[in-house]
Amino acid sequence: MNVIIHWMSFSRGYHKRENRTAQLVWESDGTTLSYEGQRIRISDFQIAAQRMVQDTEVLLNELIDNQ
C-alpha cells in the first residue's frame, strides 16, 4: 500500500504540472480506488496478498521437501 500511495502522490504532482486529470483516484468511501473507471476495492488487494503468501509457502515447502 505504501508504494501505491507513493505513486499516487507522484502522479498527482505530475498531473498538476501537465494540467491533466489523474487516472488513479480514491473514491469518497476511502476503501476503493478507481483506475480509468474500474473500481478496485482495497479488500481485494488484501485477499490477493494473502493468497500469494499461501501459494509461496506451499512452493517453498515443496522445494524444501524435495531436497
C-alpha positions in Angstrom: 0.0 0.0 0.0 2.9 2.3 0.7 4.1 2.0 -2.9 0.6 2.7 -4.2 0.3 5.9 -2.1 3.8 7.0 -3.1 2.9 6.6 -6.8 -0.4 8.3 -6.3 1.3 11.3 -4.8 3.9 11.4 -7.5 1.2 11.1 -10.2 -0.8 13.9 -8.6 2.2 16.3 -8.8 2.9 15.3 -12.4 -0.7 15.7 -13.5 -1.0 19.2 -11.8 2.2 20.2 -13.7 0.8 18.9 -17.0 -2.8 20.1 -16.4 -4.1 16.6 -16.8 -6.6 14.6 -14.8 -5.3 11.7 -12.7 -6.3 8.2 -13.8 -6.0 6.6 -10.3 -8.0 8.2 -7.6 -9.5 7.3 -4.2 -13.3 7.2 -4.1 -15.1 9.0 -1.4 -15.7 5.8 0.6 -12.0 5.6 1.3 -11.9 1.9 0.7 -11.9 1.9 -3.1 -9.5 3.0 -5.8 -10.8 4.0 -9.3 -8.5 3.4 -12.2 -9.7 4.5 -15.6 -13.3 3.9 -14.5 -12.6 0.5 -12.9 -13.3 0.2 -9.2 -10.7 -1.7 -7.2 -11.6 -2.5 -3.5 -8.8 -2.5 -1.0 -10.1 -5.7 0.4 -9.4 -7.3 -3.0 -5.7 -6.3 -2.6 -5.7 -7.9 0.9 -7.2 -11.2 -0.4 -4.7 -11.3 -3.3 -1.8 -10.7 -0.9 -2.9 -13.4 1.4 -3.3 -15.9 -1.5 0.2 -15.0 -2.8 1.7 -15.7 0.7 -0.1 -19.0 0.9 1.0 -20.1 -2.6 4.5 -19.1 -1.9 4.6 -21.1 1.4 3.3 -24.1 -0.5 6.0 -23.8 -3.2 8.8 -23.2 -0.6 7.7 -26.3 1.4 7.7 -28.3 -1.8 11.3 -27.1 -2.6 12.5 -28.0 0.9 10.8 -31.4 0.9 12.4 -32.2 -2.5 15.9 -31.5 -1.3 
